[in-house]
């Protein structure tokens, strides 16, 4: 199982993924990084945990909004969105666990 290095809000994280999923994970990491930098720049003094929380919420909101526009005849797009959602959920869980370890 390959490890992928993700740089999010100035910190590096190594995340394991299935073979062949490295590029997708890098793309998702870039989305999280852009959102985290946006959150961090807009609200000074937030802890890393809060930045990741707000980033996850913003991305979940975008995903929710995008999910409302998918029509049943776009099954390939729908499947890709579900896969992306699963990947984001796994990444969010890993980030939450890391943030909890950092807090303690």
C-alpha positions in Angstrom: 0.0 0.0 0.0 1.7 3.2 -1.1 2.1 6.3 1.1 1.3 9.7 -0.4 2.7 12.9 1.1 0.1 15.6 1.3 1.0 19.2 2.2 -2.0 20.8 3.9 -1.8 24.3 5.4 2.0 24.2 5.6 2.2 20.7 7.2 3.1 17.4 5.6 1.0 14.3 6.2 1.7 10.8 4.9 -1.4 9.0 4.0 -1.7 5.4 2.8 -3.8 4.5 -0.2 -4.5 1.7 -2.6 -2.2 1.3 -5.5 -3.3 3.5 -8.4 -5.1 6.0 -6.2 -2.0 8.2 -5.6 -2.9 10.9 -8.1 -6.5 11.1 -7.0 -5.4 11.5 -3.4 -2.9 14.2 -4.3 -5.7 16.1 -6.1 -8.0 15.7 -3.1 -5.2 16.8 -0.8 -4.7 19.9 -3.0 -8.4 20.7 -2.5 -8.1 20.3 1.2 -5.0 22.5 1.3 -6.6 25.3 -0.7 -9.6 25.2 1.6 -7.5 25.1 4.7 -5.4 28.1 3.5 -8.5 30.0 2.7 -9.9 29.3 6.2 -6.6 30.1 7.9 -6.3 33.4 6.0 -9.8 34.5 6.8 -9.8 33.9 10.5 -6.6 34.6 12.5 -5.8 32.7 15.6 -7.6 29.4 14.8 -5.9 26.2 16.0 -4.9 23.6 13.5 -7.8 21.5 14.6 -10.3 24.2 14.0 -8.8 25.0 10.6 -9.2 21.4 9.6 -12.7 21.3 11.0 -13.9 24.3 9.1 -12.1 23.1 5.9 -13.9 19.7 6.2 -17.2 21.5 6.7 -16.7 23.8 3.7 -15.8 20.8 1.5 -18.7 18.8 2.8 -21.0 21.7 2.0 -19.6 21.9 -1.6 -20.0 18.1 -2.0 -23.6 18.3 -0.7 -24.4 21.1 -3.1 -22.8 19.2 -6.0 -24.7 16.1 -5.0 -28.0 17.9 -5.4 -27.3 18.6 -9.1 -26.5 15.1 -10.2 -29.2 13.6 -12.4 -29.9 9.8 -12.5 -28.7 9.5 -16.1 -25.2 10.6 -15.1 -24.3 7.3 -13.3 -20.6 7.5 -14.1 -20.4 11.0 -12.6 -22.5 9.9 -9.7 -20.2 6.9 -9.1 -17.1 9.1 -9.3 -18.7 11.5 -6.8 -19.5 8.7 -4.4 -15.9 7.4 -4.7 -14.6 11.0 -4.1 -17.0 11.3 -1.1 -15.6 8.0 0.4 -12.1 9.1 -0.2 -12.7 12.6 1.4 -14.5 10.9 4.3 -11.5 8.6 4.9 -9.1 11.6 4.7 -11.3 13.6 7.1 -11.3 10.7 9.6 -7.6 10.4 9.4 -7.1 14.2 9.8 -9.5 14.2 12.8 -7.6 11.3 14.4 -4.3 13.2 13.9 -5.7 16.4 15.3 -7.0 14.5 18.4 -3.5 13.0 18.9 -1.9 16.5 18.5 -4.3 18.0 21.0 -3.4 15.4 23.6 
